[in-house]
Amino acid sequence: MEDEEFLGCISCMGSNDLYDLFAVYEENAETYASLLETCFSIKVPNNLRHICADCADQLDKAAAFKDQTESSMAMLQNVKQTFAAEELHTRAKLLVTPSV
């Protein structure tokens, strides 16, 4: 079966409503195979070509969740850095302000 193509979903092994993992669909900017690699570090071999609609929907949600989390973490890191910079600036002002 090494060179044979499995005609089912690589995730649930179902055979209904299959999508090609390597095709770019209108609603997606990248293939399902690249989403699997991006989200889960799963490299899909060429002889496994399909994902069913239900699993594709779960993968889309996982990718959106990953993007949302990465965006939120970057925003929180930016807020933390801004706060730290403002605190340093305030402390520096206290050190150079003459006391009366």
C-alpha positions as CSV (number, residue, x, y, z in Angstrom):
1,M,0.0,0.0,0.0
2,E,3.1,2.2,0.0
3,D,2.4,3.8,-3.4
4,E,-1.4,3.3,-3.4
5,E,-3.7,6.2,-2.6
6,F,-5.9,5.8,0.4
7,L,-9.4,6.9,-0.6
8,G,-10.6,8.2,2.7
9,C,-10.1,10.9,5.3
10,I,-6.7,10.9,6.8
11,S,-8.1,11.9,10.2
12,C,-11.3,9.9,10.7
13,M,-10.8,7.4,7.8
14,G,-14.4,8.2,6.6
15,S,-15.2,8.2,2.9
16,N,-18.0,10.8,2.7
17,D,-17.7,14.4,1.4
18,L,-13.9,14.3,0.8
19,Y,-11.7,17.3,-0.1
20,D,-8.2,17.1,-1.7
21,L,-5.6,18.0,1.0
22,F,-3.4,19.6,-1.6
23,A,-6.0,21.8,-3.4
24,V,-6.5,25.5,-2.7
25,Y,-10.2,26.1,-2.1
26,E,-11.8,29.5,-2.6
27,E,-12.5,30.1,1.1
28,N,-9.0,29.1,2.2
29,A,-5.7,30.9,1.5
30,E,-3.7,27.7,2.0
31,T,-4.2,23.9,1.5
32,Y,-5.5,21.6,4.2
33,A,-2.1,19.8,4.1
34,S,-0.3,23.1,4.9
35,L,-2.8,23.8,7.7
36,L,-2.0,20.4,9.2
37,E,1.7,21.2,9.1
38,T,1.3,24.7,10.4
39,C,-1.1,23.8,13.3
40,F,0.2,20.3,14.3
41,S,3.5,19.7,12.6
42,I,1.9,16.9,10.6
43,K,3.6,16.4,7.2
44,V,1.1,14.7,4.8
45,P,2.7,12.3,2.3
46,N,1.5,12.5,-1.3
47,N,-0.3,9.2,-1.2
48,L,-2.7,10.4,1.5
49,R,-4.8,13.0,-0.3
50,H,-8.1,13.5,1.4
51,I,-9.8,15.0,4.4
52,C,-13.6,14.9,5.0
53,A,-15.8,18.0,5.4
54,D,-16.2,17.4,9.2
55,C,-12.5,17.1,9.8
56,A,-11.7,20.0,7.4
57,D,-14.2,22.1,9.5
58,Q,-12.4,21.1,12.7
59,L,-9.0,21.9,11.1
60,D,-10.2,25.3,10.0
61,K,-11.4,26.0,13.6
62,A,-8.1,24.9,15.0
63,A,-6.2,27.1,12.6
64,A,-8.4,30.1,13.5
65,F,-7.9,29.3,17.2
66,K,-4.1,29.2,16.7
67,D,-4.1,32.5,14.8
68,Q,-6.3,34.1,17.4
69,T,-4.1,32.9,20.3
70,E,-0.9,34.0,18.5
71,S,-2.4,37.4,17.8
72,S,-3.6,37.8,21.4
73,M,-0.3,36.7,22.8
74,A,1.6,39.2,20.6
75,M,-0.8,42.0,21.7
76,L,-0.3,41.1,25.4
77,Q,3.5,41.0,25.0
78,N,3.3,44.5,23.4
79,V,1.2,45.8,26.3
80,K,3.7,44.3,28.8
81,Q,6.6,45.9,27.0
82,T,4.9,49.2,26.8
83,F,4.0,49.1,30.5
84,A,7.6,48.1,31.4
85,A,9.0,51.0,29.3
86,E,6.6,53.5,30.9
87,E,7.5,52.2,34.4
88,L,11.2,52.7,33.6
89,H,10.6,56.2,32.3
90,T,8.6,57.1,35.5
91,R,11.4,55.7,37.7
92,A,14.0,57.5,35.8
93,K,12.1,60.8,36.2
94,L,11.9,60.2,40.0
95,L,15.7,59.7,40.1
96,V,16.5,63.0,38.3
97,T,13.8,65.2,39.8
98,P,15.2,67.3,42.5
99,S,13.5,67.0,45.9
100,V,12.2,70.2,47.5
